[in-house]
């Protein structure tokens, strides 16, 4: 028996769910980018800090 993949939300559904909630939108893309947790692309470090002014994360081991 073939197992079906879960249905991905359409752009309209995505906009309804995340357009008014920045934190939920950030969490959605964070989980898509790092499904197993944060791993730095440069050094492989797993510790980070969130820079809220620019809404980005920075590796605490190498600064990338």
N, C-alpha and C positions, 0 to 999 in steps of 0.2 A: 504494500500500500504506500502511495506517495504522500509524503507530508508536505502540506502547503506552507509557503512562507507567509508570515503575517503581512497584512495589507499596509502599505506605506501611506501616510496621509497625503492628500493632494495639496497643492499650493494654497487653495482657498481654505481648507481645513487647518493647515499649518498657520496661516495668517490669523484665523479666528482664535486659535489656541494660544498663540505667542505674541501677537502684536501689542497687547496691552500689559504684558508681564515680562519685563526685561530679565529678571532672575530665572524664570522658567525657560526662557529662550536660551540664556547662557548655559543653563544646566543641560538642555537638549543637545546643544552643539558640543559641550564638554564631554558628554557620554558618547557622542558619535566619534569624537576625536581620540578620546582615551578610554575605550571600553574596559580595559583592565586596570585603570588608574594612570596617573601621570607618569610619563617616561620622557625625559629630555631627548630631543633629536640629536643633539651634539655629543653629550657625554653619557647618556643613559641613566642619569640621576633620577631619583624618584621624589625628591623634596622640592617644593616650590613655594613661592609667595605670590599672592594676588595683588596686583597694582591697580587699585580701584580708579585712580585718576584716568588711566588709559584703558581700563577693563581688559587687562592682559595678565598673563602669568609669566613668572620668571624663575628659572632654575636657580636654586640657592647654592648649588655646587659649582656651576660654571658661569652663571649670569646670563645665559642665553635665553 
